[in-house]
Amino acid sequence: MDAQPRISAVIGQMGRIASPETCNGLLVPIVWFDQIYTFPRAALISAIPKPENVSAEKFEPAAQEIFDRIMQLADNAGATDEHRAMNYLAMRYPGIYSHAAAKFHDDFSLADVSTRSSPVSNARKILDVIFSYTNRKTDFTEKYFVRVDVTEKFPFLFTRISPYYDR
């Protein structure tokens, strides 16, 4: 048996809560799966393209930290649009990892990941996922964002990572 931690990503629908008798006393949602991906955590990290200007020794810890931050968000079961956007980025957009590695190389730490409704969304549901990095020496914070369209079952990238400015 493989001892590596494994990740399972599920795309589907969550239904009602199953009765305690159905699930051995547990109250868990019934889920219909459209797609399931299961893989070792290390395989995801190693599959992320490493930027040319960052060494593997610096890239891997940065990629692991950003993945862990997204996965540790409170109750991230993918039930909200915000979580779906972040989960999409964690699984499908290597740009957040490359960017994090470059910021780590420049002596910044990932301080926060948040979401908000995008000002460009009108007919579609588009979210801004905002990554805040704080300089370890100066405490100066820089923010960057990615826009993700979560209107339908399968989220997709609306804009690549760019500087973000508070209004």
N, C-alpha and C positions, 0 to 999 in steps of 0.2 A: 504494500500500500504506500502511496506517495505521501510523505510527511509534510510537503510544502503547503502553506495556507492556500486555499482555493477561493476564487471569486466566482459568484454566479450572478449574471445579469439577466433579468427577466423582462420581457416586453409582453404585456397582456392587459387584462382587466381585473380589477379587484371587485369582488361582489360582496354579498352580505357576510356577516360573521357566522361561522359554523357553530352548531350547538355543542356544548361541552361533551355530550355523549359521542358525537362523531369523531372528535379529535382527542380522545383520552383525557378529558377534563380541561382542555385548553380552549380559550376563546380566540380563534384565529380566523382571518378572512379567507373566503373561498376565492381562488385565483384561477383564471383561464389564461393559459399561455399561448402566445402567438410565436414567440421565439425565446429560447433559453441558450445562454452562452456560459459555459463553465471552463475555467482555465486556472493554472497556477498563477498566483499573484506575481511571482518573479517573471513569468512569461509576458505579462502585460508590460511591466517596467522595461524589460529587455527589448521589447518590440517597438518602443518609442524611439523615433529617430533622434539621435544626439546631435546637437549643433556642433559645427566644426570648431568653433572657438572655445568650447568647454570640454574639459577632460572627463573621461568616464567616471573617475573618482569623485568629481564634483556633481556630475549630472545625475547619477543614480540616487544619491540622497535627496536631491531637490525634487526629482520625479516622485520618489516615495513620499516625501512630505506633502506635496500638493494632493496626491491621490488619497493619503490618509486623512487630510483635512476635509476633503469633500465627503469621504465615507463616514466621518465621525460627526457630521452635522446631525443635530438632534432629530431622531426619528426619521431618518432619510430612507423611507421605504418606496420612494418614487411616487407617492400618492398625490403630491402637489406639483403644479407646473414648475415651481422654483426648483424642487428636487429633480424633476425630470430634466430640466435644463442643465443642472450641475452634473447629473449622472451621464447625460449625453457627452458633455465635454470631457469628463474623466475617462470615458471609454472610447471616444471617437475623434477627439481633437488634440493631436500631439503638440499643437502650438502653445498650449498652456504650460506644458512640461518644459519645452525649450525655453520659453520666456522665463519661467521660474528659475531654471538653471542659470540663465544669463544674469538674472537679478541676484541670485545667491553669489555668483562669481563677483558681482559688483558690491558685495558686502551688505545685501539687503536680506531680510527674512520675510516670509509670508506672514502677514499680521491678521488678515481677514479675507473671507470670501462671502459676498452678499449678493442679493438679487433685487431687482426692482423692475417694474413695468417700464418698457422702453417708450420714450416720447415719440418714436416713429411708428408705434403700433396703432393701427386704427381698425382695419378690417381683419387683421390677423393678430394672434396673441404672441408678441415678441417681448422677450425679457433680456435685460442687461445683467450679465453676471460680472460682478466687479471684484477684482483681485487687488488687495492693498498690500504693499510691500514697505517695510520700515527699515531705514538704514541703521545698521547696528552701532555705528559710531555717532551719528548726528541726530538720530530719532526723526529724521525727515521721512515723510510718507509719500510714496508715489502710488497712483492708482491706474489700473488698466482694466479694460472691459472687453467682453465678447458678447455679441448679440446672438440669441438663439430663438428660433421660431418653434413654439410648442403648441401651435394651433391643432395639429393632428396627432395621431398616435405615435408617429415617428418624428421626433424633433430633428431639426437640421440647423446648421450654421448659417446665420444671416450676415454677420460681419466678423472678420478676423480680429484678433487681439489688437487693441489700439489704446493710446493714452486716454484716460478718463479724467474729466475736470468737473468738480462739484459746481452746481449752479446755485 
